[in-house]
Amino acid sequence: GGGDGPALGQVVARRFPLYTDADVQGQVVKALRDAGWDVVRAIDVFPERTKDPVHFERAAALGRVLVTNDEGQRQWGADWYAEGRAFPGVIWWPQTDYGRLTPGDFLRAFEELAQQDDPFSRYPVLFLIAKRR
């Protein structure tokens, strides 16, 4: 029957579940959650100062894309990929972006990723490029 799916040519957002580590600012997490993204924060799962590899492994075990501003976490993703170990993905951007971008700028960048068929298929460690509106 009619109304079973998107109209022809309409792109459906495929929001993937997220795991944000401790350095991702709370306003960005709130913007994502308010927009309907499924977000688990590191602090919800482990105590403060838990080591990076523990969070990386938990995100992978939960089937969630790790969201981070930590260069070490980005490197973990590159290492796992090089070793042929499976994980959903990593989205990374530098801390310095917070000084020039709003939570809405980050949210739009996530929404753009969700429009892609499989943003992690070519390489699972993505550099998030958020732009000022």
Secondary structure as the mmCIF struct_conf table of DSSP 4:
data_model
#
loop_
_struct_conf.conf_type_id
_struct_conf.id
_struct_conf.beg_label_comp_id
_struct_conf.beg_label_asym_id
_struct_conf.beg_label_seq_id
_struct_conf.end_label_comp_id
_struct_conf.end_label_asym_id
_struct_conf.end_label_seq_id
TURN_TY1_P TURN_TY1_P1 GLY A 2 GLY A 3
BEND BEND1 ASP A 4 GLY A 5
HELX_LH_PP_P HELX_LH_PP_P1 PRO A 6 ALA A 7
TURN_TY1_P TURN_TY1_P2 LEU A 8 GLY A 9
HELX_LH_PP_P HELX_LH_PP_P2 GLN A 10 ALA A 13
HELX_LH_PP_P HELX_LH_PP_P3 ARG A 15 PRO A 17
STRN STRN1 LEU A 18 THR A 20
TURN_TY1_P TURN_TY1_P3 ALA A 22 ASP A 23
BEND BEND2 VAL A 24 VAL A 24
HELX_RH_AL_P HELX_RH_AL_P1 GLY A 26 ASP A 34
TURN_TY1_P TURN_TY1_P4 ALA A 35 GLY A 36
STRN STRN2 VAL A 39 ARG A 41
HELX_RH_AL_P HELX_RH_AL_P2 ALA A 42 VAL A 45
BEND BEND3 PHE A 46 PHE A 46
TURN_TY1_P TURN_TY1_P5 GLU A 48 ARG A 49
HELX_RH_AL_P HELX_RH_AL_P3 ASP A 52 ALA A 61
TURN_TY1_P TURN_TY1_P6 LEU A 62 GLY A 63
STRN STRN3 VAL A 65 THR A 68
HELX_RH_AL_P HELX_RH_AL_P4 GLU A 71 ALA A 82
TURN_TY1_P TURN_TY1_P7 GLU A 83 GLY A 84
BEND BEND4 PRO A 88 PRO A 88
STRN STRN4 VAL A 90 TRP A 92
HELX_RH_3T_P HELX_RH_3T_P1 GLN A 95 GLY A 99
TURN_TY1_P TURN_TY1_P8 ARG A 100 ARG A 100
HELX_RH_AL_P HELX_RH_AL_P5 PRO A 103 GLN A 115
BEND BEND5 GLN A 116 ASP A 117
TURN_TY1_P TURN_TY1_P9 PRO A 119 PHE A 120
BEND BEND6 SER A 121 ARG A 122
BEND BEND7 PRO A 124 PRO A 124
STRN STRN5 VAL A 125 PHE A 127
#
